[in-house]
């Protein structure tokens, strides 16, 4: 007797979007600090690493927050998405402010890494979302093909 084949996990939009965002941005979390180290030294590289990691964390938490918004009532979707965005900005501002109180942080490498990794992550989210979409073929009543 053979056992049934293991089932693959169902692909969901959230999973596809997270993979679409994480796969291209993960190498940048390593590559950007290494390039920064070569160009500007070790403390700039640490700042770039912090910016890259901060970017990935903020955007992953945003996608997870949007998942929670979408499971709620449809009427509050836009307000919930705006709330997630405001929370992301507030958390990011608090983290950047607290990091700005240190003497070792270099702001320019942190900002460049944050923006670069964030843009790649966002582009990956869009690609992940577009991959999961399925075409809908509907024939309406009274319509002929």
PyMOL CGO cylinders between C-alpha atoms (Angstrom):
from pymol import cmd
from pymol.cgo import CYLINDER

trace = [
    CYLINDER, 0.00, 0.00, 0.00, 1.33, 3.41, -0.87, 0.3, 1, 1, 1, 1, 1, 1,
    CYLINDER, 1.33, 3.41, -0.87, 0.82, 6.53, 1.12, 0.3, 1, 1, 1, 1, 1, 1,
    CYLINDER, 0.82, 6.53, 1.12, -0.84, 9.50, -0.54, 0.3, 1, 1, 1, 1, 1, 1,
    CYLINDER, -0.84, 9.50, -0.54, 1.43, 12.08, -2.04, 0.3, 1, 1, 1, 1, 1, 1,
    CYLINDER, 1.43, 12.08, -2.04, 2.07, 15.06, 0.21, 0.3, 1, 1, 1, 1, 1, 1,
    CYLINDER, 2.07, 15.06, 0.21, -0.02, 18.04, -0.73, 0.3, 1, 1, 1, 1, 1, 1,
    CYLINDER, -0.02, 18.04, -0.73, 1.62, 21.31, -1.61, 0.3, 1, 1, 1, 1, 1, 1,
    CYLINDER, 1.62, 21.31, -1.61, 0.63, 24.26, 0.50, 0.3, 1, 1, 1, 1, 1, 1,
    CYLINDER, 0.63, 24.26, 0.50, -2.05, 26.34, -1.18, 0.3, 1, 1, 1, 1, 1, 1,
    CYLINDER, -2.05, 26.34, -1.18, -0.64, 29.48, -2.77, 0.3, 1, 1, 1, 1, 1, 1,
    CYLINDER, -0.64, 29.48, -2.77, -2.28, 32.49, -1.30, 0.3, 1, 1, 1, 1, 1, 1,
    CYLINDER, -2.28, 32.49, -1.30, -1.87, 36.11, -2.39, 0.3, 1, 1, 1, 1, 1, 1,
    CYLINDER, -1.87, 36.11, -2.39, -0.14, 36.94, 0.91, 0.3, 1, 1, 1, 1, 1, 1,
    CYLINDER, -0.14, 36.94, 0.91, 2.36, 34.12, 0.55, 0.3, 1, 1, 1, 1, 1, 1,
    CYLINDER, 2.36, 34.12, 0.55, 3.04, 34.95, -3.08, 0.3, 1, 1, 1, 1, 1, 1,
    CYLINDER, 3.04, 34.95, -3.08, 3.46, 38.65, -2.30, 0.3, 1, 1, 1, 1, 1, 1,
    CYLINDER, 3.46, 38.65, -2.30, 5.79, 38.00, 0.64, 0.3, 1, 1, 1, 1, 1, 1,
    CYLINDER, 5.79, 38.00, 0.64, 7.93, 35.65, -1.41, 0.3, 1, 1, 1, 1, 1, 1,
    CYLINDER, 7.93, 35.65, -1.41, 7.89, 38.12, -4.29, 0.3, 1, 1, 1, 1, 1, 1,
    CYLINDER, 7.89, 38.12, -4.29, 9.16, 40.82, -1.95, 0.3, 1, 1, 1, 1, 1, 1,
    CYLINDER, 9.16, 40.82, -1.95, 11.61, 38.81, 0.13, 0.3, 1, 1, 1, 1, 1, 1,
    CYLINDER, 11.61, 38.81, 0.13, 13.36, 36.82, -2.60, 0.3, 1, 1, 1, 1, 1, 1,
    CYLINDER, 13.36, 36.82, -2.60, 14.81, 39.82, -4.50, 0.3, 1, 1, 1, 1, 1, 1,
    CYLINDER, 14.81, 39.82, -4.50, 15.41, 41.98, -1.42, 0.3, 1, 1, 1, 1, 1, 1,
    CYLINDER, 15.41, 41.98, -1.42, 17.18, 39.35, 0.73, 0.3, 1, 1, 1, 1, 1, 1,
    CYLINDER, 17.18, 39.35, 0.73, 20.38, 39.38, -1.34, 0.3, 1, 1, 1, 1, 1, 1,
    CYLINDER, 20.38, 39.38, -1.34, 20.39, 43.18, -1.17, 0.3, 1, 1, 1, 1, 1, 1,
    CYLINDER, 20.39, 43.18, -1.17, 20.44, 43.02, 2.63, 0.3, 1, 1, 1, 1, 1, 1,
    CYLINDER, 20.44, 43.02, 2.63, 23.88, 41.45, 2.27, 0.3, 1, 1, 1, 1, 1, 1,
    CYLINDER, 23.88, 41.45, 2.27, 25.10, 43.10, -0.93, 0.3, 1, 1, 1, 1, 1, 1,
    CYLINDER, 25.10, 43.10, -0.93, 24.37, 46.75, -0.09, 0.3, 1, 1, 1, 1, 1, 1,
    CYLINDER, 24.37, 46.75, -0.09, 26.32, 46.73, 3.22, 0.3, 1, 1, 1, 1, 1, 1,
    CYLINDER, 26.32, 46.73, 3.22, 29.26, 44.95, 1.54, 0.3, 1, 1, 1, 1, 1, 1,
    CYLINDER, 29.26, 44.95, 1.54, 29.38, 47.56, -1.22, 0.3, 1, 1, 1, 1, 1, 1,
    CYLINDER, 29.38, 47.56, -1.22, 29.01, 50.31, 1.37, 0.3, 1, 1, 1, 1, 1, 1,
    CYLINDER, 29.01, 50.31, 1.37, 31.89, 48.86, 3.37, 0.3, 1, 1, 1, 1, 1, 1,
    CYLINDER, 31.89, 48.86, 3.37, 34.09, 48.90, 0.27, 0.3, 1, 1, 1, 1, 1, 1,
    CYLINDER, 34.09, 48.90, 0.27, 33.08, 52.48, -0.55, 0.3, 1, 1, 1, 1, 1, 1,
    CYLINDER, 33.08, 52.48, -0.55, 32.80, 54.20, 2.85, 0.3, 1, 1, 1, 1, 1, 1,
    CYLINDER, 32.80, 54.20, 2.85, 34.09, 51.98, 5.64, 0.3, 1, 1, 1, 1, 1, 1,
    CYLINDER, 34.09, 51.98, 5.64, 32.77, 49.71, 8.39, 0.3, 1, 1, 1, 1, 1, 1,
    CYLINDER, 32.77, 49.71, 8.39, 30.45, 52.10, 10.26, 0.3, 1, 1, 1, 1, 1, 1,
    CYLINDER, 30.45, 52.10, 10.26, 28.75, 53.12, 7.03, 0.3, 1, 1, 1, 1, 1, 1,
    CYLINDER, 28.75, 53.12, 7.03, 28.29, 49.42, 6.29, 0.3, 1, 1, 1, 1, 1, 1,
    CYLINDER, 28.29, 49.42, 6.29, 26.70, 48.84, 9.70, 0.3, 1, 1, 1, 1, 1, 1,
    CYLINDER, 26.70, 48.84, 9.70, 24.37, 51.77, 9.05, 0.3, 1, 1, 1, 1, 1, 1,
    CYLINDER, 24.37, 51.77, 9.05, 23.48, 50.38, 5.59, 0.3, 1, 1, 1, 1, 1, 1,
    CYLINDER, 23.48, 50.38, 5.59, 22.83, 46.94, 7.08, 0.3, 1, 1, 1, 1, 1, 1,
    CYLINDER, 22.83, 46.94, 7.08, 20.55, 48.50, 9.67, 0.3, 1, 1, 1, 1, 1, 1,
    CYLINDER, 20.55, 48.50, 9.67, 18.69, 50.43, 6.97, 0.3, 1, 1, 1, 1, 1, 1,
    CYLINDER, 18.69, 50.43, 6.97, 18.25, 47.35, 4.80, 0.3, 1, 1, 1, 1, 1, 1,
    CYLINDER, 18.25, 47.35, 4.80, 17.00, 45.16, 7.66, 0.3, 1, 1, 1, 1, 1, 1,
    CYLINDER, 17.00, 45.16, 7.66, 14.72, 47.94, 8.90, 0.3, 1, 1, 1, 1, 1, 1,
    CYLINDER, 14.72, 47.94, 8.90, 13.23, 48.27, 5.42, 0.3, 1, 1, 1, 1, 1, 1,
    CYLINDER, 13.23, 48.27, 5.42, 12.46, 44.55, 5.12, 0.3, 1, 1, 1, 1, 1, 1,
    CYLINDER, 12.46, 44.55, 5.12, 10.95, 44.41, 8.63, 0.3, 1, 1, 1, 1, 1, 1,
    CYLINDER, 10.95, 44.41, 8.63, 8.75, 47.47, 8.09, 0.3, 1, 1, 1, 1, 1, 1,
    CYLINDER, 8.75, 47.47, 8.09, 7.40, 46.24, 4.76, 0.3, 1, 1, 1, 1, 1, 1,
    CYLINDER, 7.40, 46.24, 4.76, 6.84, 42.64, 5.89, 0.3, 1, 1, 1, 1, 1, 1,
    CYLINDER, 6.84, 42.64, 5.89, 4.89, 43.89, 8.91, 0.3, 1, 1, 1, 1, 1, 1,
    CYLINDER, 4.89, 43.89, 8.91, 2.90, 46.14, 6.57, 0.3, 1, 1, 1, 1, 1, 1,
    CYLINDER, 2.90, 46.14, 6.57, 1.91, 43.20, 4.36, 0.3, 1, 1, 1, 1, 1, 1,
    CYLINDER, 1.91, 43.20, 4.36, 0.90, 41.15, 7.41, 0.3, 1, 1, 1, 1, 1, 1,
    CYLINDER, 0.90, 41.15, 7.41, -1.11, 44.14, 8.67, 0.3, 1, 1, 1, 1, 1, 1,
    CYLINDER, -1.11, 44.14, 8.67, -2.87, 44.45, 5.32, 0.3, 1, 1, 1, 1, 1, 1,
    CYLINDER, -2.87, 44.45, 5.32, -3.80, 40.77, 5.55, 0.3, 1, 1, 1, 1, 1, 1,
    CYLINDER, -3.80, 40.77, 5.55, -5.54, 41.53, 8.82, 0.3, 1, 1, 1, 1, 1, 1,
    CYLINDER, -5.54, 41.53, 8.82, -7.32, 44.50, 7.27, 0.3, 1, 1, 1, 1, 1, 1,
    CYLINDER, -7.32, 44.50, 7.27, -8.58, 42.41, 4.35, 0.3, 1, 1, 1, 1, 1, 1,
    CYLINDER, -8.58, 42.41, 4.35, -10.10, 39.79, 6.65, 0.3, 1, 1, 1, 1, 1, 1,
    CYLINDER, -10.10, 39.79, 6.65, -12.26, 42.50, 8.23, 0.3, 1, 1, 1, 1, 1, 1,
    CYLINDER, -12.26, 42.50, 8.23, -15.36, 44.19, 6.90, 0.3, 1, 1, 1, 1, 1, 1,
    CYLINDER, -15.36, 44.19, 6.90, -15.15, 45.38, 3.30, 0.3, 1, 1, 1, 1, 1, 1,
    CYLINDER, -15.15, 45.38, 3.30, -16.44, 48.85, 4.12, 0.3, 1, 1, 1, 1, 1, 1,
    CYLINDER, -16.44, 48.85, 4.12, -13.40, 49.61, 6.28, 0.3, 1, 1, 1, 1, 1, 1,
    CYLINDER, -13.40, 49.61, 6.28, -10.70, 48.29, 3.94, 0.3, 1, 1, 1, 1, 1, 1,
    CYLINDER, -10.70, 48.29, 3.94, -9.36, 51.65, 2.77, 0.3, 1, 1, 1, 1, 1, 1,
    CYLINDER, -9.36, 51.65, 2.77, -9.43, 53.14, 6.26, 0.3, 1, 1, 1, 1, 1, 1,
    CYLINDER, -9.43, 53.14, 6.26, -7.68, 50.04, 7.62, 0.3, 1, 1, 1, 1, 1, 1,
    CYLINDER, -7.68, 50.04, 7.62, -5.00, 50.17, 4.92, 0.3, 1, 1, 1, 1, 1, 1,
    CYLINDER, -5.00, 50.17, 4.92, -4.42, 53.84, 5.72, 0.3, 1, 1, 1, 1, 1, 1,
    CYLINDER, -4.42, 53.84, 5.72, -4.18, 52.94, 9.41, 0.3, 1, 1, 1, 1, 1, 1,
    CYLINDER, -4.18, 52.94, 9.41, -1.53, 50.31, 8.67, 0.3, 1, 1, 1, 1, 1, 1,
    CYLINDER, -1.53, 50.31, 8.67, 0.40, 52.88, 6.62, 0.3, 1, 1, 1, 1, 1, 1,
    CYLINDER, 0.40, 52.88, 6.62, 0.25, 55.46, 9.44, 0.3, 1, 1, 1, 1, 1, 1,
    CYLINDER, 0.25, 55.46, 9.44, 1.41, 52.85, 11.97, 0.3, 1, 1, 1, 1, 1, 1,
    CYLINDER, 1.41, 52.85, 11.97, 4.32, 51.93, 9.69, 0.3, 1, 1, 1, 1, 1, 1,
    CYLINDER, 4.32, 51.93, 9.69, 5.35, 55.57, 9.41, 0.3, 1, 1, 1, 1, 1, 1,
    CYLINDER, 5.35, 55.57, 9.41, 5.01, 56.18, 13.14, 0.3, 1, 1, 1, 1, 1, 1,
    CYLINDER, 5.01, 56.18, 13.14, 7.06, 53.09, 14.03, 0.3, 1, 1, 1, 1, 1, 1,
    CYLINDER, 7.06, 53.09, 14.03, 9.67, 53.99, 11.45, 0.3, 1, 1, 1, 1, 1, 1,
    CYLINDER, 9.67, 53.99, 11.45, 9.88, 57.57, 12.69, 0.3, 1, 1, 1, 1, 1, 1,
    CYLINDER, 9.88, 57.57, 12.69, 10.34, 56.38, 16.28, 0.3, 1, 1, 1, 1, 1, 1,
    CYLINDER, 10.34, 56.38, 16.28, 13.09, 53.96, 15.28, 0.3, 1, 1, 1, 1, 1, 1,
    CYLINDER, 13.09, 53.96, 15.28, 14.89, 56.53, 13.11, 0.3, 1, 1, 1, 1, 1, 1,
    CYLINDER, 14.89, 56.53, 13.11, 14.63, 59.16, 15.85, 0.3, 1, 1, 1, 1, 1, 1,
    CYLINDER, 14.63, 59.16, 15.85, 16.06, 56.79, 18.46, 0.3, 1, 1, 1, 1, 1, 1,
    CYLINDER, 16.06, 56.79, 18.46, 18.87, 55.75, 16.10, 0.3, 1, 1, 1, 1, 1, 1,
    CYLINDER, 18.87, 55.75, 16.10, 19.57, 59.40, 15.38, 0.3, 1, 1, 1, 1, 1, 1,
    CYLINDER, 19.57, 59.40, 15.38, 20.45, 59.89, 19.05, 0.3, 1, 1, 1, 1, 1, 1,
    CYLINDER, 20.45, 59.89, 19.05, 23.49, 57.65, 18.64, 0.3, 1, 1, 1, 1, 1, 1,
    CYLINDER, 23.49, 57.65, 18.64, 26.92, 58.91, 17.63, 0.3, 1, 1, 1, 1, 1, 1,
    CYLINDER, 26.92, 58.91, 17.63, 27.95, 56.01, 15.41, 0.3, 1, 1, 1, 1, 1, 1,
    CYLINDER, 27.95, 56.01, 15.41, 25.06, 56.05, 12.92, 0.3, 1, 1, 1, 1, 1, 1,
    CYLINDER, 25.06, 56.05, 12.92, 25.66, 57.41, 9.43, 0.3, 1, 1, 1, 1, 1, 1,
    CYLINDER, 25.66, 57.41, 9.43, 22.34, 58.60, 8.05, 0.3, 1, 1, 1, 1, 1, 1,
    CYLINDER, 22.34, 58.60, 8.05, 23.11, 58.65, 4.32, 0.3, 1, 1, 1, 1, 1, 1,
    CYLINDER, 23.11, 58.65, 4.32, 24.02, 54.94, 3.98, 0.3, 1, 1, 1, 1, 1, 1,
    CYLINDER, 24.02, 54.94, 3.98, 21.05, 54.02, 6.18, 0.3, 1, 1, 1, 1, 1, 1,
    CYLINDER, 21.05, 54.02, 6.18, 18.65, 56.05, 4.02, 0.3, 1, 1, 1, 1, 1, 1,
    CYLINDER, 18.65, 56.05, 4.02, 20.05, 54.79, 0.72, 0.3, 1, 1, 1, 1, 1, 1,
    CYLINDER, 20.05, 54.79, 0.72, 19.87, 51.16, 1.85, 0.3, 1, 1, 1, 1, 1, 1,
    CYLINDER, 19.87, 51.16, 1.85, 16.36, 51.63, 3.25, 0.3, 1, 1, 1, 1, 1, 1,
    CYLINDER, 16.36, 51.63, 3.25, 15.07, 53.20, 0.03, 0.3, 1, 1, 1, 1, 1, 1,
    CYLINDER, 15.07, 53.20, 0.03, 16.84, 50.77, -2.31, 0.3, 1, 1, 1, 1, 1, 1,
    CYLINDER, 16.84, 50.77, -2.31, 15.72, 47.64, -0.47, 0.3, 1, 1, 1, 1, 1, 1,
    CYLINDER, 15.72, 47.64, -0.47, 12.23, 49.10, 0.01, 0.3, 1, 1, 1, 1, 1, 1,
    CYLINDER, 12.23, 49.10, 0.01, 11.81, 49.82, -3.70, 0.3, 1, 1, 1, 1, 1, 1,
    CYLINDER, 11.81, 49.82, -3.70, 12.93, 46.31, -4.64, 0.3, 1, 1, 1, 1, 1, 1,
    CYLINDER, 12.93, 46.31, -4.64, 10.63, 44.83, -1.98, 0.3, 1, 1, 1, 1, 1, 1,
    CYLINDER, 10.63, 44.83, -1.98, 7.65, 46.84, -3.26, 0.3, 1, 1, 1, 1, 1, 1,
    CYLINDER, 7.65, 46.84, -3.26, 8.33, 45.83, -6.87, 0.3, 1, 1, 1, 1, 1, 1,
    CYLINDER, 8.33, 45.83, -6.87, 8.51, 42.21, -5.72, 0.3, 1, 1, 1, 1, 1, 1,
    CYLINDER, 8.51, 42.21, -5.72, 5.16, 42.59, -3.96, 0.3, 1, 1, 1, 1, 1, 1,
    CYLINDER, 5.16, 42.59, -3.96, 3.56, 43.70, -7.21, 0.3, 1, 1, 1, 1, 1, 1,
    CYLINDER, 3.56, 43.70, -7.21, 5.14, 40.84, -9.16, 0.3, 1, 1, 1, 1, 1, 1,
    CYLINDER, 5.14, 40.84, -9.16, 4.02, 38.36, -6.49, 0.3, 1, 1, 1, 1, 1, 1,
    CYLINDER, 4.02, 38.36, -6.49, 0.48, 39.71, -6.60, 0.3, 1, 1, 1, 1, 1, 1,
    CYLINDER, 0.48, 39.71, -6.60, 0.33, 39.58, -10.40, 0.3, 1, 1, 1, 1, 1, 1,
    CYLINDER, 0.33, 39.58, -10.40, 1.57, 35.98, -10.41, 0.3, 1, 1, 1, 1, 1, 1,
    CYLINDER, 1.57, 35.98, -10.41, -1.22, 34.78, -8.14, 0.3, 1, 1, 1, 1, 1, 1,
    CYLINDER, -1.22, 34.78, -8.14, -4.04, 36.35, -10.13, 0.3, 1, 1, 1, 1, 1, 1,
    CYLINDER, -4.04, 36.35, -10.13, -6.10, 33.96, -12.22, 0.3, 1, 1, 1, 1, 1, 1,
    CYLINDER, -6.10, 33.96, -12.22, -8.10, 34.98, -15.27, 0.3, 1, 1, 1, 1, 1, 1,
    CYLINDER, -8.10, 34.98, -15.27, -11.86, 34.86, -14.86, 0.3, 1, 1, 1, 1, 1, 1,
    CYLINDER, -11.86, 34.86, -14.86, -13.90, 33.67, -17.81, 0.3, 1, 1, 1, 1, 1, 1,
    CYLINDER, -13.90, 33.67, -17.81, -17.56, 34.41, -17.28, 0.3, 1, 1, 1, 1, 1, 1,
    CYLINDER, -17.56, 34.41, -17.28, -20.45, 34.25, -19.72, 0.3, 1, 1, 1, 1, 1, 1,
    CYLINDER, -20.45, 34.25, -19.72, -23.23, 36.57, -18.66, 0.3, 1, 1, 1, 1, 1, 1,
    CYLINDER, -23.23, 36.57, -18.66, -26.90, 35.66, -19.23, 0.3, 1, 1, 1, 1, 1, 1,
    CYLINDER, -26.90, 35.66, -19.23, -27.95, 36.59, -22.77, 0.3, 1, 1, 1, 1, 1, 1,
    CYLINDER, -27.95, 36.59, -22.77, -24.35, 36.82, -23.97, 0.3, 1, 1, 1, 1, 1, 1,
    CYLINDER, -24.35, 36.82, -23.97, -23.23, 34.61, -26.83, 0.3, 1, 1, 1, 1, 1, 1,
    CYLINDER, -23.23, 34.61, -26.83, -19.74, 33.50, -27.67, 0.3, 1, 1, 1, 1, 1, 1,
]
cmd.load_cgo(trace, "trace")
